[in-house]
Amino acid sequence: MDEFAERNRLPSRPGVEPAAARRHFAVELSQCAELALPMALTQLGHIVMVSTDLAFIGRLGAEAVGAAALAGTVYFISINIGIGLLAAIAPLAAQAFGAGHLGVLRRSLRMGLWAALLLSVPMMALALHGEQVLLAAGQAPDAARRAQQYLFGLAWGVAPALCFQAIRCFWARPTGPRRSCGSCSLPSP
């Protein structure tokens, strides 16, 4: 064995055969891939959707792309606040599932959906008045006006997107990433 390989060789544990250690590593790697693959595919799906949107909007010109970017910024800032608040559903559902309290499990989803609907009201108001927000932030009036046109369409997707997120958080813990990943293949704004 050369000097580099000898220095970087993993220390052997007494009583553990190298073949058993390799088998253990292969099992760990397959379990890690089983958890990571659905999440990676979900992220890839989101990237494809955003790229498709950009390809279609890009044909309309640079001003349209800029307006869509401004609208997306206003929308994603508000929606991420809601997503962060709804993330509390996952540990509540996991704890109830682990304890076998099905009533509490159902209640965590029901309250999450109510919270999503209540959170969507101020977020929709922000999107419907996005032009004023952008003007106050110092954006050009023409760009703010164009962004408002996109925000009018995005505003009506806030409640469904937050309800979708509540269900996604609910599914993420008790059933693992597969069902959560499957829910991401559903259309969302």
Secondary structure, DSSP 8 states (H G I E B T S, - for coil): --HHHHHTS----TT--HHHHHHHHHHHHHHHHHHHHHHHHHHHHHHHHHHHHHHHHHTT-HHHHHHHHHHHHHHHHHHHHHHHHHTTHHHHHHHHHHHT-HHHHHHHHHHHHHHHHHHHHHHHHHHHTHHHHHHHTT--HHHHHHHHHHHHHHHTTHHHHHHHHHHHHHHHTTS-HHHHHHHTTS---
